Amino acid sequence: MKKLMIIASISFLTILFVSCAIKPSFIAHSFIYPTIKKEGIAILPVAGEMIDRSTRKDIGLSFENELSKKYHTVKILGVLYTGRKLVESNLVEEYKKFISTYQMTEIIAPEKLEKISTIIGIRYFVVPIVQSYNKQGVYNKKGNKEGDKYTITLESQVYDNLGKKMVFRIITVGEDSPSSWLFDKQTLKAAAEKAVKIAVKAFPKAE
């Protein structure tokens, strides 16, 4: 049993290492740590109507937490703040249109964020978009259910309001599934947090 646990642990660490090594599909030369430190970064509300509001909030808070750990001295505006500013400024529909246009056409239109960025007053914006999620039962050889496997695919984009362009884009997958040495309940939140961690790891390193 001990040997099985060790093998399973090694397999898990191997998968984790490979997952964390994912590189962004696009990163601009201008998106570097000194500029991030000087200008700050904000996280806009998570898009993805297929999942519940609570999970979208969890993803936004996870981004804030991971970015705060990576960039200790950078001004970071969290999703609760930006969401409140959107509501106060009647810009919720404008943001939804921006997301809807991208999801339907894959056309990136950073100029549509100009009004939002002016209100919030920061240069860089993280736009998290849930592309898909799945819940699947996991059964052993005897046909007994061991738990559920949650998988979520997250697209993370960063926009530069000064340059009016996207400067970073990455798609990550988070998974939370039953394992032979862990007996905690699997959740979509845990899968989402893993996807966020992998995405933030790909951001420029703090110097």
C-alpha positions in Angstrom: 0.0 0.0 0.0 2.9 2.3 0.9 4.6 1.6 -2.4 1.3 2.3 -4.2 1.0 5.7 -2.4 4.6 6.6 -3.4 4.0 5.8 -7.0 0.7 7.7 -7.1 2.4 10.7 -5.4 5.2 10.7 -8.0 2.7 10.5 -10.8 0.8 13.4 -9.3 3.9 15.5 -9.0 4.8 14.7 -12.6 1.4 15.8 -13.9 1.6 18.9 -11.8 5.0 19.9 -13.1 3.9 19.4 -16.7 0.8 21.4 -16.1 2.7 24.3 -14.5 5.1 24.4 -17.4 2.4 25.6 -19.8 3.4 28.8 -21.7 1.1 31.6 -22.8 -0.1 31.4 -26.4 0.7 35.1 -26.6 2.7 37.6 -24.6 3.7 41.1 -25.8 7.3 42.4 -25.2 5.8 45.4 -23.4 4.2 43.2 -20.8 7.0 43.0 -18.3 7.3 43.1 -14.5 8.8 46.7 -14.1 5.8 48.1 -16.0 3.3 45.9 -14.1 4.9 47.2 -10.9 4.6 50.8 -11.9 1.1 50.7 -13.4 -0.8 48.0 -11.4 -3.3 45.4 -12.6 -7.0 44.9 -12.2 -9.1 41.7 -12.4 -12.4 42.1 -14.2 -15.5 39.9 -13.4 -15.2 36.4 -14.7 -17.1 35.6 -17.8 -18.9 32.3 -18.4 -22.6 32.0 -18.0 -22.5 28.2 -18.0 -21.2 28.2 -14.4 -22.9 29.7 -11.4 -22.1 33.1 -10.0 -20.5 31.8 -6.9 -17.9 29.8 -8.8 -17.2 32.8 -11.0 -16.6 34.9 -7.9 -14.3 32.2 -6.5 -12.2 32.3 -9.7 -11.9 36.1 -9.5 -10.8 35.9 -5.9 -8.4 33.2 -6.7 -6.8 35.4 -9.3 -6.5 38.2 -6.8 -4.9 35.9 -4.3 -2.4 34.3 -6.7 -1.4 37.7 -8.2 -0.9 39.1 -4.7 1.4 36.3 -3.8 3.3 36.6 -7.1 3.5 40.5 -7.1 3.9 41.5 -3.4 4.4 45.2 -4.1 2.1 45.7 -7.1 -1.2 47.5 -6.9 -3.9 44.9 -7.6 -7.6 45.8 -7.8 -9.7 42.7 -7.1 -12.9 41.5 -8.8 -15.1 42.8 -6.0 -13.8 46.3 -6.5 -14.0 46.2 -10.3 -17.4 44.6 -10.3 -18.7 47.3 -8.0 -17.3 50.1 -10.2 -19.0 48.5 -13.3 -22.3 48.6 -11.5 -21.9 52.1 -10.2 -20.9 53.4 -13.6 -23.6 51.5 -15.5 -21.0 49.6 -17.5 -22.1 46.1 -16.8 -23.8 45.7 -20.2 -20.8 47.2 -22.0 -18.6 44.6 -20.5 -21.0 41.8 -21.3 -21.0 43.0 -25.0 -17.2 42.9 -25.1 -17.2 39.3 -23.8 -20.1 38.3 -26.1 -18.4 39.7 -29.2 -15.2 37.9 -28.4 -16.9 34.6 -27.7 -19.0 34.7 -30.9 -16.4 36.1 -33.3 -13.0 35.6 -31.6 -12.4 39.2 -32.6 -10.4 41.1 -29.9 -11.7 44.6 -29.5 -9.6 46.2 -26.6 -11.0 49.7 -27.5 -14.4 48.5 -26.1 -12.7 48.4 -22.7 -11.5 52.0 -22.8 -14.5 53.4 -21.0 -14.2 50.7 -18.3 -10.5 51.2 -17.8 -10.9 55.0 -17.5 -13.5 54.5 -14.7 -11.3 52.0 -12.8 -8.1 54.0 -13.5 -5.5 51.3 -14.1 -3.5 50.2 -17.1 -3.6 46.4 -17.1 -6.8 44.3 -16.9 -7.1 40.6 -16.5 -10.2 39.2 -18.3 -10.9 35.6 -17.2 -13.2 33.6 -19.4 -14.5 30.1 -18.6 -14.5 28.2 -21.8 -16.0 25.0 -20.5 -16.4 22.8 -17.5 -17.3 19.2 -16.9 -18.4 16.9 -14.0 -17.9 13.2 -14.5 -18.4 10.3 -12.1 -15.3 8.1 -11.4 -15.9 4.4 -10.8 -13.5 1.6 -9.7 -13.2 -1.8 -11.3 -16.1 -3.2 -9.2 -18.4 -0.5 -10.5 -18.5 1.4 -7.2 -18.4 5.2 -7.4 -15.3 6.7 -5.9 -16.2 10.3 -6.5 -16.5 13.0 -9.2 -13.9 14.4 -11.5 -14.3 18.1 -12.2 -12.5 19.7 -15.2 -12.5 23.4 -16.1 -10.9 25.2 -19.1 -10.1 28.8 -18.4 -8.9 31.4 -20.8 -7.0 34.3 -19.2 -6.4 37.5 -21.2 -4.6 40.7 -20.2 -5.3 44.0 -21.9 -3.2 47.2 -21.9 -5.3 50.3 -21.8 -2.4 52.5 -22.7 -1.5 50.6 -25.8 -5.1 49.6 -26.6 -4.2 46.0 -27.2 -4.1 42.5 -25.7 -0.7 41.8 -24.2 -1.1 38.3 -22.7 -3.3 35.2 -23.4 -3.2 31.7 -22.0 -5.6 28.7 -21.8 -5.3 26.5 -18.8 -7.1 23.4 -17.6 -7.7 22.6 -13.9 -8.8 19.2 -12.6 -10.0 17.9 -9.3 -10.5 14.1 -9.2 -10.5 11.3 -6.7 -7.1 9.8 -5.8 -6.0 6.7 -3.9 -4.3 8.6 -1.1 -6.7 11.6 -0.7 -10.2 11.3 0.6 -11.5 14.9 0.5 -14.5 15.8 -1.6 -13.8 17.0 -5.1 -15.2 20.4 -6.2 -15.4 22.6 -9.2 -13.8 25.4 -7.1 -10.7 23.3 -6.5 -10.4 22.6 -10.2 -10.8 26.3 -11.0 -8.2 27.3 -8.5 -5.7 24.9 -10.2 -6.4 26.5 -13.6 -5.8 30.0 -12.1 -2.5 29.0 -10.5 -1.2 27.6 -13.7 -2.2 30.8 -15.6 -0.7 33.2 -13.0 2.5 31.1 -13.0 2.9 32.1 -16.7 2.7 35.8 -15.9 6.1 37.7 -16.1 8.3 36.9 -13.1 8.7 39.4 -10.3 12.2 40.8 -10.1 
